[in-house]
Amino acid sequence: MRIIDTHCDTLYRRALRPQETPCVTAEALRAGGVSVQTCALFAGGEGPKGRPYEKALAQLEVLERLKAEGWKTVDSPAQAREGESAVMLSLEGGEILEDRLERVEAFRRRGARMIALTWNHENAIASPAKDGSQAGIKPFGWQVLAEMARLGMAADTSHLNERGFWDLIERHSQPPMASHSCCAALHPHFRNLTDAQIRALIERGGWIGVNFYPAFLTGGEATVADIVRHIDHIAQLGGAAYVGFGSDFDGIERTPLDCTGPQDVPRILDALRALGYPEETVRGIAGENFIAYFERLEA
């Protein structure tokens, strides 16, 4: 089985918070059977004024050190191999580009396949869900999105405000995704997707990675059962073939009690089986759904 996780902040933790022990390690990935772990180059919590490009370069330096230690990288989720673990890159916070369009291609050449257009700060591309803005994608944002489409990079709506989300659904040439988001119907939070947004992603051929952060799952403590509840909700909306994992490991200060790192991901698969999900569907949620999404994107 190929297991894929579409979001963690491990490179940021290793590069800029080295005093903190990462939960995503080569050993944990192997123990959990995770074939591809998408690692974000995170812009950082200070927004456009916080030297985001410089921070991204520091994270790329960490990745080079990890590769020297034996970590593998892939350019596409289709390169996932059962029994092996590899890293794929994304960007979290379009301010990393620092308003320079040519950096989209530069990061693509370094292996980035997805860009979360915002984090929690407004930038030259769009506005975040956190600030309550009703503004849509900005002119520079459409330039960035056109370049991403040309290069086969996915537009990630996690952290994006709702108007920006609907702009992508209605006007972007390729199906967008949400790399690490949960369901607002189960727990209302500005970071969670409404049922209308979930249905729209499904109809456009997009994809949703359920976030493991207890604050998004329940608002309090959480367990594997809560992760499965959000996956099941998306499946009940017609999204069984459009959902998977976006853990947010190393970017969240708390984890579910019984899912503290990649080594515990198989517990989610067992819980889905216990709910009666057939093995083919479990395989899809584990990783095949995300591989199929990238096939649609690259087509």
N, C-alpha and C positions, 0 to 999 in steps of 0.2 A: 504494500500500500504506500502511495506517495502522499505524505503529509506536508502541507504548505501553510505557513503563517505569514500574513501580509504586512505585519507592522511590529517592530520593536525599536527601542531607542538605545540599544546596546553600544553602538559606536559613540554616541554622544556621552553616555555614562563613562565609557572607557577613556575618551579623549578629554573631557572637561570636568568629570567628577571621579577621578581615579581613586579617591578614598573610599568610594562605594563599591561593594562587591557585585558584579553583574550576575543576574540569574540566567542569562543566555550565555552558555559556554559550549565548547565543542562536545564536552562530555554529556551535558544535559540534552543537547540536540540529538546525539546518538542514542541516549537512553530513551528518548521519546519517539524515536524513529522519524524525526522531522527531516524531510528531504530538502526543503528550501525554506530558509528563514529570511524574509525581507527585512533589511536593516535600513532605517531612515537616516538620512543626513538631516538632522534637526536644526532649524534656524536658531533655536534658543529662545528663552523666555522674555528677552528684551525687545523683540520685534525688529523692525527695519533699522533702528538706531544701535542695535547690539552687535554689530560686525558679523552678520549671519554668514556671509561668504567665507570669511576667515575661519569661522567655526566649522563650516562644511569641509574646508580643506584640512583642518586638524583631524576631522573624523576620517577622511580618506587616508591620511597618514597612518592612523590606527589600523585601518583595514589592510593596508600594505604590510604592516607588521604581523597581523594575524595570518595573512597569506604566507608570509615567510615561515610561520609556525605550522603551516599545513592546512589552514582553512582554504576551502575551495569557493569559487564564485561561479555563478551562472548568469547568462544574459537573458534567459527566458525561462518561465516556469516549466515549459515543455522539456527542458533539460534536466528536470528532477529525476533522480534515480532512487529507487527503493534500496534501502540499506546504506545510502550515502547521505551526507549532509553538506549543504552549500548555502551561500549567501547571495541574495539579489538586492540591488540598491533601489532606494526611492529618495525623494526629497520631501521634507515636511516643512512647509512655509515658503511660499514663493518669493519672499523677500531675500532668500538666498541668492537669487539672480541679481539683486541690487539694480534692477531696472535695465539690465543689459541682455538683449534678446539673444545674442550670440552664445550666451552661457547655457542656454537650453541644449544646444548641440554639444557643447563642451562636456556637460554632465552626462549626456547620453553616451558620449564616447568613453566616459569613465564607468559606464555600466548602469546608470539610472534608468529605470523603466516606468516610473510613476512619479507624479508631482502632486502632493497635496497643496492646493493653490494658496491656502492660508493656514496659519496656526491660530492663535487667539488675538492676533493684531491685524489691523488693516494694513494692506500694502498696495503696491502699484497695480496688482492684478485684480484684487477683489476684497471683500469684507468678511470677517469671521462671524460665526453664529453667536459668539459670546457677546459682541457689542450691540446686538439688536438692530443693526443697520438694515434698511430696506433697499440699499443700493445693489445693483447688479454687477456683472462682470464689467471691468473698466476697459477702455480702448487698448491699453497695453496688454491687458489680460487676453483679449481676443487674438492679439499678435502671438502671444506665448502659446495659446491653445492651437493655433494654426501650425506653428512650428512643432509642437508636440505631436499633432496628428501626422505631420510629414515624417516624423522620426519614429512613429509607432510607440509613443509614450502615453500611458493612461492618465486621464484627468481624475484625480482623487478628490471627492467631495467631503471627506471627513474634515471637520472644523469649518467648512464653508457655510455662509449664511443661506437662508432659504431662497431668497431672490436669486442669488448666484447659482444655487442648485438648479432652479427651474430654468435659468438661462442656459445652463449646460444641457439639460434634458431637451429643451426646445430648439437650440441653435447649434450645439457642437456637432461636428461631423462624425464623431465616434462615441460609442457608449461609455459613459462615465462609470465610476465605481466608488465605493466607500470602503477604505482599507481597514478602518477600525471604528465601527459605530454600532450602537445598539438600538432598541425599539422604544420609541416614546410611548407607545400604547401600554407597555409593561412598566416603564418607569419614566415619568416626564422629566426631561433634562434638555437643556438647549443643545447638547451635543448629540442627542438621539434622533433618529429618523422617524417621521410620521408614517403611518400606513400608506398615505398617498405617495410619499417619496419612495417608499419601498416598492410599491406597485410600479411606479414610474421607472425605477432602475431595472426591474424585472422586464417590463415591456420594451425597454430600449436595449435589452441584452447586456445589461451591466452586471455588477457583482457587489456583494456586501460581505465584509469580514467582521464577525461579531467580536466586539471588544470585551476583554476579561475584567475590566476595571469595576470593582464593586460599586463605586459611585454612580456608574452608568447602568449597572445591572439591577441594583435594588435600592441604592442610596444608603445602605448599611453594610453589614457583612454579607458575603456571597459564597456560593459553592458551585461546583460543577453543575449541579441541578439548575442553577440560575442561568448559566451559560447556555445550557440545553434549552431552557425555556425560551430564550431569545431566538435561538436557531429555529426552534419549532414554530415560533410565531411567524417568522419569515417564510418557513415552509408552508404553513397554513394559508399564507397569502399568495401562494403559487410559486414560491421561490426556492423549492428544495434543490433545484439545479443551479441556483444563483447565490448560494451562501457558503460561507466557510469561516476560517479563523483569522482574526486580526488582534492578537493578544494584547499588544501594547506593553509587553514585558520590558522592564528596565526604564519605562517611561511613567509608570504608576507607582505610587508609594505604598499601595496595598494591593494584594492579589486575593483571589478566592482562597478560602481556607484550605481546600484540597487540590488546588492547582497553582502552585507557586513557581513554576518554571516549565520549560519545554518537556521535561521528563514526565510531566503529568498529563500531557495532551491525550494519550491513549485512554484516560479515564472518561474523557468527553465522548469518545467513539463508543466505549462500552455502554455509557449511559444512553446514547442514541439507539444502540441495539436493544437495550432493555425496554425502550419505549416502543419497540416494534419496527424500527426503521430497517428496511432490507439492506443487505450488504452492499448492493450496487449504489444505493443512495448514500450510505455511510462513506463509501469510497469517494463519492462525488464531493461531499462536504469536507472530507479530509484534505482534498487537494485537486481532484479531477475537475471540479467546477471552475476553479481558478485557471487551470490550464485551458479549459474550453473558452473562458472569457478572453484570454489573450489570443486565442485563435480567431475569435470574432474581431478583436481589436486590430490584429495584424492583417486581416483579410481586407 
